[in-house]
Amino acid sequence: MSSVINHYQTLNVNPTATQAEIKQAYRRLVKLFHPDSNSKTAGHEEIVRLNVAYEILGDSQQRQSYDRQLSQHTKQQAQAANNVSYQHKQTARDADAQMEQWLMKVYKPVNRILNSILKPLKKEIDQLSADPFDDELIEKFQTYLETSREFLKKAQNFFRSMPNPSNVAGVAAHLYYCINQVGDGIEELHLFTLNYDDRHLHTGQELFRIAAKLRREAQAELKIKS
């Protein structure tokens, strides 16, 4: 049933109205909209609607049939509304479940790995600064960079392991750019170990600083959504 006109609303009466009340309402409205009675409210379409409504509601047998039809239509509308409400709730639950899965399988391991790369840098730089040309210190710093490369690969694999849910798109974007900055920073620091050019060392540190900021922004945005 696509649509059912509510004739009770047309006549402005309650569905429990008596036949006498329906007749009285019909006469009052016909008079109101009749062109001979009031030119300001006159309307042919309204008269047609009133006639159709009264033709059905004014006959007891037609009214009974119509009431059954209206009741069925009302039930269908209520069921449709319930279905829509359920679908919306189910969609929200699915979105929450996807986010929780992404947090467990992507965000948390990536965040932990990035921290294990970014946090030791200051200590490594401090140790290296004792004598940047000391082979043992350079080798130790290179070991840190190689370990960081391996960690970064793992972080990239975790990040690509599943799609980012739309409700954490901003968090994922910060994480993505953080990973990129870390990768570029590692390469700059590696160049320093090859040519001892301080510019590479400073650039690498700056890239790590930017990466750390992006990581904090991802954490902050995630707290807002929690």
C-alpha positions in Angstrom: 0.0 0.0 0.0 1.8 3.1 -1.2 -0.4 5.8 0.4 -3.7 6.3 2.1 -5.4 9.7 2.4 -6.6 10.3 5.9 -10.2 11.4 5.4 -10.6 12.0 9.2 -8.0 14.7 8.9 -9.7 16.1 5.9 -12.9 16.5 7.8 -11.0 17.5 11.0 -12.7 14.8 13.1 -11.5 12.1 15.4 -11.5 8.5 14.1 -13.9 7.7 16.9 -16.4 10.4 15.8 -20.1 9.4 15.3 -21.8 9.5 12.0 -23.7 12.6 13.2 -20.4 14.3 14.1 -18.9 13.5 10.7 -22.0 14.8 8.9 -21.9 18.0 11.0 -18.2 18.5 10.3 -18.7 18.0 6.6 -21.5 20.5 6.3 -19.5 23.1 8.3 -16.4 22.7 6.0 -18.4 22.7 2.8 -20.0 25.9 3.8 -16.6 27.4 4.6 -15.1 26.5 1.3 -18.1 27.0 -0.9 -17.7 30.0 -3.3 -21.2 31.3 -2.5 -20.5 31.4 1.2 -17.0 32.9 1.5 -14.9 34.0 -1.5 -11.8 34.3 0.6 -11.7 30.7 1.6 -13.4 29.3 -1.5 -11.6 26.4 -3.2 -12.8 23.8 -5.7 -10.0 21.3 -4.7 -11.0 21.5 -1.1 -14.6 20.9 -1.9 -13.6 17.8 -3.9 -11.5 16.5 -1.0 -14.4 17.0 1.4 -16.8 15.3 -0.9 -14.6 12.2 -1.3 -14.0 12.1 2.5 -17.7 12.3 3.3 -18.6 9.8 0.6 -16.5 7.2 2.4 -16.9 8.2 6.1 -20.6 9.0 5.7 -21.4 5.5 4.7 -21.0 3.0 7.5 -20.0 0.0 5.4 -17.4 2.0 3.4 -16.1 3.5 6.6 -15.5 0.1 8.1 -13.6 -1.0 5.0 -11.6 2.3 5.0 -10.8 2.0 8.7 -9.3 -1.5 8.1 -7.3 0.0 5.3 -6.1 2.9 7.3 -5.2 0.7 10.3 -3.1 -1.5 8.0 -1.4 1.4 6.5 -0.6 2.9 9.9 0.9 -0.4 11.0 3.1 -0.5 7.8 4.2 3.0 8.4 5.2 2.2 12.0 7.0 -0.9 10.9 8.9 1.0 8.2 9.9 3.6 10.8 11.1 0.9 13.1 13.1 -0.7 10.3 14.7 2.7 9.5 15.5 3.2 13.2 17.0 -0.3 13.5 19.1 0.2 10.3 20.4 3.5 11.7 21.3 1.9 15.0 22.9 -1.1 13.3 24.9 1.3 11.1 26.1 3.1 14.2 27.0 -0.2 15.9 28.9 -1.4 12.8 30.8 1.9 12.6 31.8 1.7 16.3 32.9 -1.9 15.9 35.0 -1.0 12.9 36.6 1.8 14.8 37.4 -0.5 17.8 38.9 -3.0 15.5 41.0 -0.4 13.7 42.2 1.0 17.0 43.3 -2.4 18.2 44.8 -3.7 15.0 46.2 -0.5 13.5 46.4 2.6 15.7 47.7 1.0 18.9 50.5 -1.0 17.3 51.5 1.9 15.0 51.5 4.4 17.8 53.6 2.1 20.0 56.1 1.5 17.2 56.4 5.2 16.4 57.1 6.0 20.0 59.9 3.4 20.0 61.5 5.2 17.1 61.0 8.8 18.2 61.6 8.6 21.9 65.3 7.3 21.8 66.5 10.0 19.3 67.5 12.6 21.9 69.5 10.1 23.9 71.1 8.8 20.7 72.0 12.3 19.5 73.4 13.2 23.0 75.7 10.1 22.9 76.8 10.8 19.4 77.6 14.4 20.1 80.4 13.3 22.5 82.4 12.7 19.3 80.5 12.5 16.0 83.6 11.1 14.3 84.1 8.2 16.7 83.6 5.0 14.7 82.1 3.2 17.6 79.5 5.9 18.3 78.7 6.2 14.6 78.1 2.5 14.4 75.9 2.6 17.5 73.9 5.4 15.9 73.6 3.5 12.6 72.3 0.5 14.5 69.6 2.7 16.0 68.7 3.9 12.5 68.6 0.3 11.1 66.4 -0.8 14.0 64.2 2.3 13.3 63.9 1.3 9.7 62.7 -2.2 10.6 60.2 -0.7 13.1 59.0 1.7 10.4 58.3 -1.2 8.0 56.2 -2.9 10.6 54.3 0.3 11.3 53.7 0.8 7.6 52.4 -2.8 7.3 50.1 -2.4 10.3 48.8 0.9 8.8 48.0 -0.8 5.4 46.5 -3.9 7.0 42.9 -2.6 7.0 41.0 0.4 5.7 40.6 3.5 7.9 37.0 3.9 9.2 35.5 7.2 8.1 34.9 8.3 11.7 38.6 8.3 12.5 39.8 9.7 9.1 41.5 12.6 10.8 43.4 10.4 13.2 44.5 8.2 10.4 45.7 11.2 8.4 47.9 12.4 11.2 49.2 8.9 11.6 50.0 8.6 7.9 51.9 11.9 7.7 53.7 11.0 10.9 54.9 7.8 9.4 56.1 9.7 6.3 58.0 12.2 8.4 59.7 9.5 10.3 60.8 7.8 7.1 62.2 11.0 5.7 63.9 11.8 9.0 65.6 8.4 9.2 67.0 8.9 5.7 68.4 12.4 6.6 70.0 11.0 9.7 71.5 8.2 7.7 73.0 10.7 5.3 74.8 12.4 8.2 76.5 9.1 9.1 77.9 9.0 5.5 79.2 12.6 5.0 79.1 14.1 8.5 77.1 17.1 7.2 75.4 18.7 10.1 72.6 19.9 7.9 71.4 16.3 7.5 71.5 15.9 11.3 69.5 19.0 11.9 67.0 18.2 9.2 66.5 14.7 10.5 65.9 16.1 14.0 63.4 18.6 12.7 61.5 15.9 10.7 61.3 13.8 13.9 60.0 16.8 15.8 57.3 17.3 13.2 56.5 13.6 13.4 56.2 13.7 17.2 53.8 16.6 16.9 51.6 14.8 14.3 51.6 11.7 16.7 50.4 13.9 19.6 47.7 15.5 17.3 46.4 12.0 16.4 46.2 11.1 20.1 44.4 14.4 20.9 41.8 13.9 18.1 41.2 10.3 19.2 40.5 11.5 22.8 37.9 13.9 21.4 36.1 11.0 19.7 36.3 8.8 22.7 
